[in-house]
């Protein structure tokens, strides 16, 4: 199989998988690779790992490889199990949305000259699916039109990157992102709203080895505004603008010795741009359904380690992830909370290719909503007594992947 045929086959496979799978585990899905799962996503400054390119595309310019090898390939499959529940009025209700999801990701690149490289990353940086049975939230009065049922954001990002090798220690990249909303649903127990859409953004990254021990990395992805068009109740044409946030990651990787490496990362996410979901009638641009989010920008703190023994490597990590969702605009459609991520994984090096696997446990902080703002029938429910209760959630993430240099 030629390199071009392999690349085209891989891209085609990924698109087919994304078109038949759903996302879960919250609105943000930063688990791009098996090594990312194993290190709680603290990889932005790891210049020696092919699968870290998904977190910092500039790494493709300087990652160690045989001079005879001009191409890099990384692929993985991540399985997510996610469950949530709410206790309100003494009754505990389990979410009825899908709880198990398989998310594929891949990266391919080619060195086109001594200084320049080009790469393609296909992944799902965001995803959501929650569903609640009828009468979970009694303020809505049974099957009232506004009681939330299924909420889903199913998307993928095709990201083309152009890399420049400044020297053996420093690489730069700039890229174009295409976000494709494959399935946006915002359903109540009386109305189904479904749409699809596309949006574009850009990204830039840098990686620099200061010496044999210290490497610095930084990666930025711009906000992306998508306009989804679809129908409500299968007949009414509607549209909605969904703005995905900007993300800025920075990290430092320190080689303690030839066996042990440690990394500290911090990531900023500009969630303020996800201010509302205003579903409008296409005929006159009037509002059909409004969900006000008023989210805040957040920081995520990550730490990871890698311990190598010959061809074996143990990976581990921890992250603390702030929720962007304030009590004043809380919505059960995205029952979010601060969370901690605990990870461990393993890599075996076969030479020109590596096998990686990772396991992550996600512990959401129990969250109690006790709003004093009364819900008024047929009005917006976010931040009101309609969603009062105690929410709990948890997730387990398992990923396997392979990296190849050829």
N, C-alpha and C positions, 0 to 999 in steps of 0.2 A: 504494500500500500504506500503510495507516494505521500509526501508531507502535505501537499495541497489537498489530496483526497481525504487524508486523516483529519485535517482542519475542517473541511466542509462537512464531513460525516459527523464530527463532534458538535458543530454548531447546529446542524439539523436535528440531532438527537436532543440537545438541550431545549430547543424551541418546542419540540413535541412534548417533552416532559413538563415544561412550564405551562403548556396549554391545557394539561389535564390534571394539574395538581393545585392545591390550595395552600394558603399560608396561615400560620398561627403563631401564638406565643407573643402577642403584642404587635404594635404598629411598626416597630423597628426590628429588623432582623440582621444583626451585624455578624452572624456566624457564617462567613463566606467560605471557609475551608475547614478540613478536618483538624489541621494544626491550629486554626483560629479557635475552634471549639475547645481544643486541648489546653489552650493558653488564655482562655477568657478574652480572646480577640486582641491581646497585647502583642502585636507583630509589626507595627508601623515602622520600626527601626531595625528590623531583622534583615540585614543585607545578604545573609547566607542561605536563605530559604526560598525556594521557588514559589511555594504556596503563599508566602507573605506578600507577593506581588499584588494579590487581590486587595490588600490593605494599603499598599503604597506602590503604584505602578512604576515609579522611578527605579525600583529595585531591579527591574528587568535589564537595566543597562550595565550593572556591575556585579550581579549575582555570579558566584563562582561556577564556571563550567569549562569543559575542554575546549581549546581553541578551534577544534574541528567541528564542534557542535554550534549550530547557528539558530536553533529553535528550542523553545521551551513549551511544555504542555503541562497543565495541572487541572485535575478534575476531581470532584467529590460528590457524594450523596449524603445529605443530612436528614436524619429522621427526628421529628419533633413530636413529643407528647405533651399536650397542654390541657389543663383542666381548671375550671373556675366555678365558684359558687357564691351565693349571697344568702345571708340570714337576715330576715326582716319580719317583724311581728312574731318572733318565735318560730318561724318556719324557715328551714334551710332548703334552698333550691339549687340544683346542679344545672350548670349551663348545658344546653342540648346541642351546641355546635359540634362540628367534627373535632375530634381530639388528637388524631394522628395524621401527620403530614410528612411527605417526602419532598425535599427541596434540592434540586441539582444545581451545581455551579461549575463553570469551567473558565480556563484562561489559556490562550495560545499567543505566542509571540515569535517574531523572526528578526534576527539582526541583519539589516539590509546594507550596512557598511560598518567600518571601524567605529564610527561615532553614533550612528542612528539605528534605532529599533522601532518596530511597530507591534502593537499588541491588541488583542481583543478580549475583554472580560464580559461574561454573561452571568448575571447573578440576580438575586432578589433582595435588595436592601430594605424593603418594607413589605409588610403583610399583616393581615388581620382577618380573623373570623370568630365572631361570638354569636350565640343564639340563646334566647330565653323562652321557656314555655309560657303559655297564656296564664295570666293571673300571678305572675312572679311579682309584679309591681301593682298592688291593688288600687293605687290612686287613679289608675287609668280606667278602672271600671270594666274589667273583663276584656273583651276584644275591641276596645276603643282603637280608633285609627292610629293613635300616636304611641301605643305601647310597643316598645322595641321587640323585634323578633330577630331576624338574621341581619348581621352587619358583616360585610366582607370587602376587603381590598386585596385583590390578586393581581400582581404585576411582576414585570422583570425589567432589568436595565441592560441594554447593549452598550458597552463602553469601549470606544476605540481610543487608544493611547499612542502618542508619538513620543519616543524617548531620545534623549541626547546624553552621551557619555562625555562628561567634562574631562575626566581622567579616571584612573583605576579606582579612585576613592569616592568620586562624586557623580551622581546621575540626576537628571531632570526629566520630567515628563509633563505633557499637557494633553488633555483628552476631551472628547465629546460624548455626552450621555444622551441616550434615547430611552425615556421611561415610557413603557407601554402598560396602560391599565387594561388588563384582560377582562376583569370582572369587578365592577363596583356595585355593591348592593347595599341598600339602606332601607330595609323592610320593616313594616309593622305587622301586626296580626291581621290587618285589614287591607294593606297596600303593599305591592311589590314595586320597588324602584331599582332598575338595573341599567348600567351603562358601560361604555368603553371609551378610551381616549389615549392620546399621545402627547408627550411634552419633551423639551430638550433643555439640556444644561451643559456645564463644562466642569472640568476638574484639572488640578495641577498638583505636582508632588515633587519632593526632593529627598535624596538620601545622601549622607556624607559620612565617611569614616574619618574621624579625627586622628586616630592612631590605631594600633593593633587591638586596643581594648574597647574603645568608645566609638559608637555610631549614633548619629542623630538622624531622625526621620520626621517628615511632616507631609500630610496629605490633606487637600481641600476639595470638597465637592459642593458645587453651587446649588441653590434652591432650584427646583423644577416645578413649573406650573403646568398642570395638565387640565384640559377641558374635556370632560366626559359627556358624551351625549347618549341618550337612551330613551326609555319609556317608563311611565308610571302606570300601573294597572294594565299593562300590555297595550294601551291605546294612546295615552297622552304623551307627546314628545316633550322631553325634559333635558336639561343640561345642568352641570355643576362643575365648578372650578375646584380642583384639589391641588394645593401647593405642598409639595414635599420639602422638608427643611434642608438648609445647608449644613455641612458637617466639616469640622476642622479637627484633625488628629495630629498630635505631636508626641514623640517618644524618644527615650534614650535607652540604648542597648549596651550593656557592659559585660565584657568577657572577663570573668574573675580569673579563669585559667583556661587551659585547652579543653577542659571537660564541662565547665559550668558557665552558662550565660544567664544574665538577669535583665529584665526590661521593665521600665515604668512608662506608662502612657496616660495621656489625658485627652478626652474628646469633648468638644463643644458641639451641641446640636441646636440649631436655630428654630425651635418648635413654635416660636411666636407667629411664624408665617402660616401655621395651621390654625387660623383664627376662627373659621367657621365652615360649615358645609351648608351652602345656600342652594338648595335644589329648586331650579326655576323652570317655569313653563316656557318652552321655546317660542310659542306664538306671540307673547307680549312681554317676556322677560320678568314676569311677576313671580314672587316667591310662592312655591308650593309647600316646602318644608325647610325650616331653618334650625340648624343645630349649632349653637354658639360654643366654641371650645375655649377661647382665651387662654391658650396654653402658654407656659413660660419656657424660656431657653434653659437648657440643662447642661450639666457636666457629668461625664462618666470617668471614673478612675480605675485604671487597670494595672495589674502587676503579673509578671510571668517569669518562669524559669525553665531552663533546658539543661539536662545533665546527660552527657554523652559518654558511652563506654563502647569503644570500637565502633561497630556498625549499629549499635543500639542507642536509642535516645529516649529518655523519659521527659515528658513535658507536663507542666502544671501551671495553673493560673487562678487569679481571683479578680473580680470586678465589683464595683459598687456603682449602680446606675440610678440616677435620680429620675423620678417621674415628672413629666411636664404638666400633669393634670392637677389643677387647683380644686379645692373643695367647692369653691364658689361657682364652678361651672362643671361639676362632676357629671359624667354620663356613664350609664351602665353599658352603653354600646362599646366603650373601650375601658373596661374596669381595671385601670392601671394603678400601680403603686411603686414606691422605691423597691429595688430588688438587689440581691446579692447573687453573684455567679461563682460557682466553685467548679474547677475543671482539672482533668488529668488526661494524659494521652501517651501514645507511644509511636515511635518511628523506627523503621528498619531501612537501612541504606544498602541497596543492591548494586550501587555504582552509578550507572547512568539513570537509574530511576529509584524512587523511594516510595515506600508504603507508609501511610499515616492513618492514625485513628484517634478519636477524641471523645470524651464523655463529659457532659456538663450538667450540673444540677442548678436550677434557677429557683431561688427562694424569694417569693414576693412578700413584702411586709403586709401583715393584716391591716386592713383599712376600714375604719368606721366613718360613715357619712351620717351626720346628724344636722341637716339643714333646718333653719327656722323659716326659710322662704316657702310659703305655701304654694303648692302646685294648683294652678287654675286650669280647669278642663279645657282641652283643645288649644292650649298654649304650649310654649316650649318648656320642656321638663328639666333641662340641664341645670344643676345647682339647686334644685327644689326638693321638697319633701318626697316627691315621687320616687327618688332613688335612695332614700334613707335606708341604711342597713349596714351590715358588716360583710366585707368582701374578702375572699381568700382565693389565691391562685398559686399554681406551681407548674413547673415544666422540667422535662428531662430531654436532653439533646444528645444524640449519638451520631457520629459522622465517621465515614471512611473515605480515603482519598489516595490518589497516586500522582506523583510528579515525574516527568520525563524530560531529559535533555537529549537532543538528537541533532 
